[in-house]
Amino acid sequence: MNLTKRSIFGSVKTGMKNFILFSFFLGLAMHCNAQSTTEIAGARYGALSNTGIADNSVWQGLLNPAGIITTQERWQAGASYVNRFSISELSSRDLVASLKVGKGRFGLVVHSFGYDAYTQNQFSGTYAMQLSEKFRAGVQLNYFNVSIAEGFGKYSAVTANLGLQYDFNDKVTVGLVIKNPNRSELSTEVMQQYVQSVISGGLKYKLADNLSLLADVSKDLDLDPNLSAALEYSPLEEWHLRGGVSTLDRGLSFGFGYSPAKWSVDLASLYHQVLGFSPMISFTYRNE
């Protein structure tokens, strides 16, 4: 048998890729991790290890429904692309938008993940309201649709999320999110599982005008708690440096952003000690 180094390397690389795909989708099937395994709330929060339960932006539609409340912009919209472990089959795409109406704000999320053998889609509608000068609340309805090849079929579920935020002062904000308290099921002829039910709390502390510390803790009813912490530093008004760490997969994250008056672009990557880098990019537009 005549095998070149290139062919051997190609076979090993293909085998490793198939192993990663199998392991990832097996984890999804076993834990029905539809609400957190594939969702990263844009490259800004990706650089912060998806930490930000107490923060505010249009991307909060993927973190905390109350967080879509912002003070200035009439409407916002964003798009992102995440390439997990640099494998195209594990990529995800997101569209988010929000519109200010009176004291409240409506939000929309469209999330798509996977490829032909495994496809996961999410459509979410959010309404958040400023209940007082310091207190915000939001509710979100989510429709999940999952399609698995090789005879596993299609299944769907509807879930609800509740989010709260409170400003203690100009420097300290806390947040709380409860996802899927109704314990919706994903059921087919092959499997019957519950969608993740998660409770999360978060803290944002402004150490200085250009430096913020964020920390979150999340607990799935069926999994160990996940702790994450991150820093966001703005050496210049339009430039932002970010980094974070998470205990869930012992992962690190880093990235930067550029945000002129009405738009921003963010680049980031997650790093896993075994599986490598997950680069991502997002764009956001703000209309005042």
N, C-alpha and C positions, 0 to 999 in steps of 0.2 A: 504494500500500500504506500503510495507516494503522497505524503501530506506536507505542504509547505508551512512555514511559520505563520504566514498570513491566514491560511485556511484554518489552522489550529486556533489561532487567536480569535478569528471570526466565530468559530463554533463555540468557544468558551464565552465570548461576549454575548452571543445569542442565547446560550443556555442561562447565563446570569440574568439577562433581561426577562426571559420567560419565567424564571424563578421569582423575581421581584414582582412581576405582574400577578402570578399565581398567589403569592403570599399576600399581596395587597388586597386583591379581590376576595380572597378567602377571609381575611379580616373583616372586610365590609359585610360579607354574607353572615359571618358568625355574630358580629356585634350590631348589625344594622346601623352602622355608624354614618347615617345619611346626613346628620346635621353638623358634624364637626370634622370628620376625617378629610373631606374634600373641600370644605369651605375655608378660604383665606380672604379676609376682608380687604382686598386690594394690596398693592405693594407697600404702601405706607405701614399698614398694620402687619403685613408680612415681615417687614424689617424689624418690627417690634414683637416678634414671636406671637402674632395675632392677639396681643395684649391691648385692651382699650375699652373695657366695659364701662369705665367712667369718663370716656372721651366723647367728643361730638363731631360728626361729619356725615356726609351722605353715605359713606361706607358702613356706618353703624347699622344699616339694614341687615348686615351679616353678623353683627355682634349683639347690639342692644337696641331694641326698638325705640327706647326713649332718647337714644343718642343722636337720632336724625335731626333733633331740634338744634338749629343754629340761629344766631342772632341777626345776621345781616342779609344773607343771600335769599332772593325770592325763590329761585329754583337752582338745583344742581344736578349734574349727571356725570357718570363715570363708567369706564370700561377697563377691564383687566384681563391679563392672561398669565396663567401659572403653569410652568412645565416641571412637574414633580420628578425629581431625581433625573432630570434631563431625558425622560422617556415620554415620547409624544402620546402614547396610549393613556398616560396618567395626567394629561393636561386638563385644565379647567378654564372656563371662560365665564366672565361675570359682567352683567350690566346693572347699574343702580341709578336711581333717580329719586328726587324729592321735590315737593312743591309746597311753599309756605301759603297757608290759608288762615288768616286771622291769627289766633294764638296757637294754632296747631300746624302740623305739617303732614302731608301724605307722602308715603314712600313706596317704591317698587323695586323688587329684586328679581333678576333672571339669572339662574346659575345652571351651567351645563358642564358635565364631567364625563370623561371616558371615551370609548371608541365603539366599534361595531359589536364587540363581544360583551361589553358592559357599558351601559349608558345610564346616567343619572341626571335628571332635570329637576329643578326647583323653581317655583313661581311664588313670590311672596308679596303680600300687600300689607302696608304698615300705616298706622295713624298714631301720631305722638302729639302731646299737648303740654304747654307750659302751664301747670296748675297754679303755681305761685312764682314769686321772684326767684326762689331757690329750688323748686321742686318740679320735676318733669316725669311724665309717665307715657308709655307707649304699648300698644298691642299689635300683634302681627299674626296673620293667618298664612300658612304655608301649604302648598300642594306639592308633594313629591311623586315623581314617576320614575321607576327603575325598570330597565329592560336587560335581561341576562340571556345570552345565547345558550346553545347546547341543551335545550329543553327545559331550562329553568323558568322561562316565561317572563311575564310582565306583572308588576304590582304597583300600587299607589297608596298614598295615605294623605290625610289632612291633619295638620298639627297647629297648635297655637303657642305663641310666646308672649310673655309679659315682661316689660322692662321698666325700671325705675332709676332715677338719678337725683342726687341731692347735693347742692353746693353748700358746704359749711361756711366757706368764705371765698375770697378771690383766689386762694391758693389750693384749697383742698376740695375735691369732689369725689363722691362715692357712687357706685352703681350696683344694681342687682338685676339679674335676668333669670327667669324660670322658663325653660324650654320643654314643651310637650308635657304639661302637667296632666293632660287627659290620657296619656299612655296609649296613643294611637298604634294600631297594628299594621304591619306590612305582611300580607298573606297571599300565598299562591297554593297551587296543588302540591308543590314541592316543599315549601317551608312556611312557617308561621312564626313571626318574631315581632317584638315591640320596637318602635322607633325610639332612639335615645331620649331619655328624660334627664335633663341636666339643670342644675342650679349653679349659678356663677355669681361671684362678687368681685368688684374691682375698686381700685383706688387710683386717683390721679393727684399728684402733688407737684406744684410748680416751685421748684427749688430756686429759680430765678426767672426773669422775664424771657430768657432764651433757653431755659433748661427745664425739662419735665421728667418726672419719674412716674412710671405706670406699673401697676402690679395687679394681677388677677389670680383668683383661685376658682377652679371649676370641679364639680363632683357629679359624675355620671352615677346613676343609681346602681349600675352593675360593674363599674370600673373604679380603679384607684383615683384619688384626686390629682388634678394637674395644677401645678404652680408655675406662673410665668411672671417675669419682670423685665422691664425695658427702660431705656433712656432715649430721649429725643433732644438733640442739641442743635440750635440754630446760630451758627457763627455769624451769619448775615441774615437779614430779614427774609430774603428769598431762598436761602439755601438751608437744608436740614440734613443732619447726620443722625442715624438711628442704629440701635443694636439691642438685642434681647436674648433671653435664654428661657427654656421651657423644660420642665421635668418629665413631661409625657413621653418623649422619646430622647431625652438628654440632648435636645437640639439647640443649636445656636442660630442667630439670625443677624443680618446686617443690611444696610442700604442707605440710600440718600434720596433727597427730593429737591426739585426746583419749582417754586411756586410764585410766579408774577401775579399781577392783580386779579385776573379772572380765571386762570387755569393753572394746572400743576401737572408735572410728570414725576413719577416715582419709580425707582429701580431698587430691587432687593433680591436677596436669596436666603433660603433656609439651608442649614447644613446638618446632615445626619452623619454620624461617625462611620456608619457602615455603607449606607446607600448614596452618600455624596450630596451634591448641591441641587437645589430646586429654585432656579431663577424665575423672576416674575417682573412684570411691568404693568403700570396702570396710568390712566389719564383721567383727569377730573376737570370739569368746567363749572364755573360759578357765575350766575347772573344776578346782579343786585337790583 
